[in-house]
Amino acid sequence: MDGDVRVTDRWTVPAAELRERFSRSSGPGGQGVNTADTRVELSFDLAGSPSLPESLRTRAMERLAGRLVDGVLTITASEHRAQLANREAARERLAALLREAISPPPPPRRPTRPSRGAKERRLADKKRQSQRKRERRVDGE
């Protein structure tokens, strides 16, 4: 594990910009669970990162606004029993989150209207359904 996080083909977060903290993880682990620091908190200063172009930074800051604390994005991983596996999981999660945050917005939706044929088919189906219900009725009840 070289430490750098490859987000896209063009952008890689250098290991120097990442901060890792380790703590005790809850969950499985037997006797070693009380002594092993397997939980990983991976922090990345999104607001102050020199490796991220300004246009992508503003887009990512807008999309991740709910997850940022003072411009810092923190990912926690504690699903594995081994610290190394949790480190890799946190880095993969960070890369996926950043990849999604900097992706270009989808093209705007062009509003459409139902075609005349679609309207006619809908009305014909409604008439057929009401006729079917009318035929099932028992008069006098």
Short mmCIF file of the C-alpha atoms (twelve columns), coordinates in Angstrom:
data_MODEL
# 
_entry.id   MODEL 
# 
loop_
_atom_site.group_PDB 
_atom_site.id 
_atom_site.type_symbol 
_atom_site.label_atom_id 
_atom_site.label_alt_id 
_atom_site.label_comp_id 
_atom_site.label_asym_id 
_atom_site.label_seq_id 
_atom_site.Cartn_x 
_atom_site.Cartn_y 
_atom_site.Cartn_z 
_atom_site.pdbx_PDB_model_num 
ATOM 1   C CA . MET A 1   0.000   0.000   0.000   1 
ATOM 2   C CA . ASP A 2   1.744   3.144   -1.224  1 
ATOM 3   C CA . GLY A 3   -0.498  5.511   0.738   1 
ATOM 4   C CA . ASP A 4   -1.769  7.621   -2.155  1 
ATOM 5   C CA . VAL A 5   -5.489  7.409   -2.916  1 
ATOM 6   C CA . ARG A 6   -6.300  7.244   -6.616  1 
ATOM 7   C CA . VAL A 7   -9.663  8.954   -7.130  1 
ATOM 8   C CA . THR A 8   -9.745  9.289   -10.927 1 
ATOM 9   C CA . ASP A 9   -7.275  8.821   -13.779 1 
ATOM 10  C CA . ARG A 10  -6.266  12.464  -13.435 1 
ATOM 11  C CA . TRP A 11  -6.441  13.035  -9.684  1 
ATOM 12  C CA . THR A 12  -4.679  11.197  -6.882  1 
ATOM 13  C CA . VAL A 13  -4.740  12.346  -3.266  1 
ATOM 14  C CA . PRO A 14  -1.162  12.242  -1.940  1 
ATOM 15  C CA . ALA A 15  -0.611  10.349  1.311   1 
ATOM 16  C CA . ALA A 16  0.809   13.545  2.866   1 
ATOM 17  C CA . GLU A 17  -2.666  15.139  2.704   1 
ATOM 18  C CA . LEU A 18  -4.317  12.269  4.605   1 
ATOM 19  C CA . ARG A 19  -4.447  11.893  8.369   1 
ATOM 20  C CA . GLU A 20  -5.156  8.566   10.060  1 
ATOM 21  C CA . ARG A 21  -6.262  7.958   13.622  1 
ATOM 22  C CA . PHE A 22  -6.623  4.557   15.203  1 
ATOM 23  C CA . SER A 23  -8.840  3.539   18.093  1 
ATOM 24  C CA . ARG A 24  -10.442 0.469   19.582  1 
ATOM 25  C CA . SER A 25  -13.137 -1.043  17.447  1 
ATOM 26  C CA . SER A 26  -16.379 -2.504  18.693  1 
ATOM 27  C CA . GLY A 27  -17.601 -5.841  17.401  1 
ATOM 28  C CA . PRO A 28  -15.866 -9.203  16.928  1 
ATOM 29  C CA . GLY A 29  -12.311 -9.797  18.018  1 
ATOM 30  C CA . GLY A 30  -12.236 -12.079 21.053  1 
ATOM 31  C CA . GLN A 31  -9.641  -11.347 23.747  1 
ATOM 32  C CA . GLY A 32  -7.711  -8.999  21.482  1 
ATOM 33  C CA . VAL A 33  -10.637 -6.617  21.055  1 
ATOM 34  C CA . ASN A 34  -9.679  -4.699  24.195  1 
ATOM 35  C CA . THR A 35  -6.087  -4.116  23.167  1 
ATOM 36  C CA . ALA A 36  -5.987  -3.818  19.370  1 
ATOM 37  C CA . ASP A 37  -6.560  -0.410  17.772  1 
ATOM 38  C CA . THR A 38  -8.241  -1.633  14.594  1 
ATOM 39  C CA . ARG A 39  -10.786 1.167   13.964  1 
ATOM 40  C CA . VAL A 40  -9.506  3.705   11.421  1 
ATOM 41  C CA . GLU A 41  -10.531 7.346   11.015  1 
ATOM 42  C CA . LEU A 42  -9.208  8.738   7.747   1 
ATOM 43  C CA . SER A 43  -9.358  12.540  7.431   1 
ATOM 44  C CA . PHE A 44  -8.843  14.612  4.306   1 
ATOM 45  C CA . ASP A 45  -8.784  18.428  4.312   1 
ATOM 46  C CA . LEU A 46  -10.933 19.068  1.266   1 
ATOM 47  C CA . ALA A 47  -10.988 22.844  1.686   1 
ATOM 48  C CA . GLY A 48  -7.218  23.201  2.008   1 
ATOM 49  C CA . SER A 49  -6.010  20.535  -0.413  1 
ATOM 50  C CA . PRO A 50  -3.454  21.863  -2.928  1 
ATOM 51  C CA . SER A 51  -3.828  18.762  -5.139  1 
ATOM 52  C CA . LEU A 52  -7.486  19.450  -5.997  1 
ATOM 53  C CA . PRO A 53  -8.299  21.950  -8.788  1 
ATOM 54  C CA . GLU A 54  -10.463 24.880  -7.666  1 
ATOM 55  C CA . SER A 55  -13.410 24.033  -9.947  1 
ATOM 56  C CA . LEU A 56  -13.627 20.492  -8.577  1 
ATOM 57  C CA . ARG A 57  -13.138 21.716  -5.002  1 
ATOM 58  C CA . THR A 58  -16.202 23.998  -5.115  1 
ATOM 59  C CA . ARG A 59  -18.326 21.192  -6.601  1 
ATOM 60  C CA . ALA A 60  -17.140 18.706  -3.968  1 
ATOM 61  C CA . MET A 61  -17.610 21.213  -1.131  1 
ATOM 62  C CA . GLU A 62  -21.218 21.819  -2.220  1 
ATOM 63  C CA . ARG A 63  -22.065 18.132  -2.575  1 
ATOM 64  C CA . LEU A 64  -20.361 17.011  0.641   1 
ATOM 65  C CA . ALA A 65  -21.444 20.001  2.754   1 
ATOM 66  C CA . GLY A 66  -23.379 17.788  5.175   1 
ATOM 67  C CA . ARG A 67  -20.368 15.554  5.846   1 
ATOM 68  C CA . LEU A 68  -17.684 18.220  6.225   1 
ATOM 69  C CA . VAL A 69  -16.528 19.653  9.541   1 
ATOM 70  C CA . ASP A 70  -14.477 22.829  8.974   1 
ATOM 71  C CA . GLY A 71  -13.723 21.656  5.425   1 
ATOM 72  C CA . VAL A 72  -12.397 18.270  6.574   1 
ATOM 73  C CA . LEU A 73  -13.940 15.008  5.367   1 
ATOM 74  C CA . THR A 74  -13.642 12.081  7.791   1 
ATOM 75  C CA . ILE A 75  -14.233 8.428   6.899   1 
ATOM 76  C CA . THR A 76  -14.465 5.736   9.583   1 
ATOM 77  C CA . ALA A 77  -13.886 2.033   8.970   1 
ATOM 78  C CA . SER A 78  -14.217 -0.666  11.601  1 
ATOM 79  C CA . GLU A 79  -15.867 -3.567  9.796   1 
ATOM 80  C CA . HIS A 80  -12.729 -5.744  9.641   1 
ATOM 81  C CA . ARG A 81  -10.759 -7.288  12.494  1 
ATOM 82  C CA . ALA A 82  -7.407  -6.241  11.053  1 
ATOM 83  C CA . GLN A 83  -6.192  -2.648  11.079  1 
ATOM 84  C CA . LEU A 84  -4.663  -2.947  7.608   1 
ATOM 85  C CA . ALA A 85  -7.955  -4.145  6.124   1 
ATOM 86  C CA . ASN A 86  -9.777  -1.235  7.771   1 
ATOM 87  C CA . ARG A 87  -7.180  1.217   6.411   1 
ATOM 88  C CA . GLU A 88  -7.725  -0.107  2.889   1 
ATOM 89  C CA . ALA A 89  -11.526 -0.021  3.325   1 
ATOM 90  C CA . ALA A 90  -11.395 3.610   4.495   1 
ATOM 91  C CA . ARG A 91  -9.216  4.616   1.531   1 
ATOM 92  C CA . GLU A 92  -11.523 2.861   -0.948  1 
ATOM 93  C CA . ARG A 93  -14.558 4.544   0.621   1 
ATOM 94  C CA . LEU A 94  -12.844 7.952   0.492   1 
ATOM 95  C CA . ALA A 95  -11.970 7.478   -3.187  1 
ATOM 96  C CA . ALA A 96  -15.548 6.446   -4.056  1 
ATOM 97  C CA . LEU A 97  -17.044 9.368   -2.140  1 
ATOM 98  C CA . LEU A 98  -14.705 11.904  -3.755  1 
ATOM 99  C CA . ARG A 99  -15.233 10.373  -7.204  1 
ATOM 100 C CA . GLU A 100 -18.980 10.798  -6.843  1 
ATOM 101 C CA . ALA A 101 -18.626 14.323  -5.420  1 
ATOM 102 C CA . ILE A 102 -16.497 15.659  -8.284  1 
ATOM 103 C CA . SER A 103 -18.393 13.946  -11.096 1 
ATOM 104 C CA . PRO A 104 -20.074 16.351  -13.525 1 
ATOM 105 C CA . PRO A 105 -23.745 17.042  -12.940 1 
ATOM 106 C CA . PRO A 106 -26.228 15.072  -15.042 1 
ATOM 107 C CA . PRO A 107 -27.680 16.817  -18.102 1 
ATOM 108 C CA . PRO A 108 -30.833 18.796  -17.332 1 
ATOM 109 C CA . ARG A 109 -34.102 16.972  -17.882 1 
ATOM 110 C CA . ARG A 110 -36.079 18.171  -20.852 1 
ATOM 111 C CA . PRO A 111 -39.760 18.207  -19.974 1 
ATOM 112 C CA . THR A 112 -41.904 16.073  -22.264 1 
ATOM 113 C CA . ARG A 113 -45.622 15.595  -22.780 1 
ATOM 114 C CA . PRO A 114 -47.478 12.376  -23.426 1 
ATOM 115 C CA . SER A 115 -48.204 11.797  -27.113 1 
ATOM 116 C CA . ARG A 116 -51.726 11.863  -28.484 1 
ATOM 117 C CA . GLY A 117 -51.648 8.089   -28.944 1 
ATOM 118 C CA . ALA A 118 -50.579 7.575   -25.338 1 
ATOM 119 C CA . LYS A 119 -53.469 9.738   -24.124 1 
ATOM 120 C CA . GLU A 120 -55.927 7.814   -26.281 1 
ATOM 121 C CA . ARG A 121 -54.617 4.443   -25.056 1 
ATOM 122 C CA . ARG A 122 -54.907 5.589   -21.439 1 
ATOM 123 C CA . LEU A 123 -58.499 6.745   -21.926 1 
ATOM 124 C CA . ALA A 124 -59.411 3.532   -23.802 1 
ATOM 125 C CA . ASP A 125 -57.965 1.459   -20.925 1 
ATOM 126 C CA . LYS A 126 -59.969 3.503   -18.418 1 
ATOM 127 C CA . LYS A 127 -63.157 2.958   -20.421 1 
ATOM 128 C CA . ARG A 128 -62.464 -0.767  -20.687 1 
ATOM 129 C CA . GLN A 129 -61.810 -1.013  -16.942 1 
ATOM 130 C CA . SER A 130 -64.984 0.904   -16.023 1 
ATOM 131 C CA . GLN A 131 -67.016 -1.275  -18.407 1 
ATOM 132 C CA . ARG A 132 -65.577 -4.396  -16.771 1 
ATOM 133 C CA . LYS A 133 -66.519 -3.071  -13.299 1 
ATOM 134 C CA . ARG A 134 -69.994 -2.081  -14.530 1 
ATOM 135 C CA . GLU A 135 -70.578 -5.612  -15.862 1 
ATOM 136 C CA . ARG A 136 -69.608 -7.151  -12.521 1 
ATOM 137 C CA . ARG A 137 -72.173 -5.070  -10.610 1 
ATOM 138 C CA . VAL A 138 -75.301 -6.713  -9.318  1 
ATOM 139 C CA . ASP A 139 -78.267 -4.406  -9.750  1 
ATOM 140 C CA . GLY A 140 -80.456 -3.877  -6.730  1 
ATOM 141 C CA . GLU A 141 -77.714 -4.133  -4.088  1 
# 
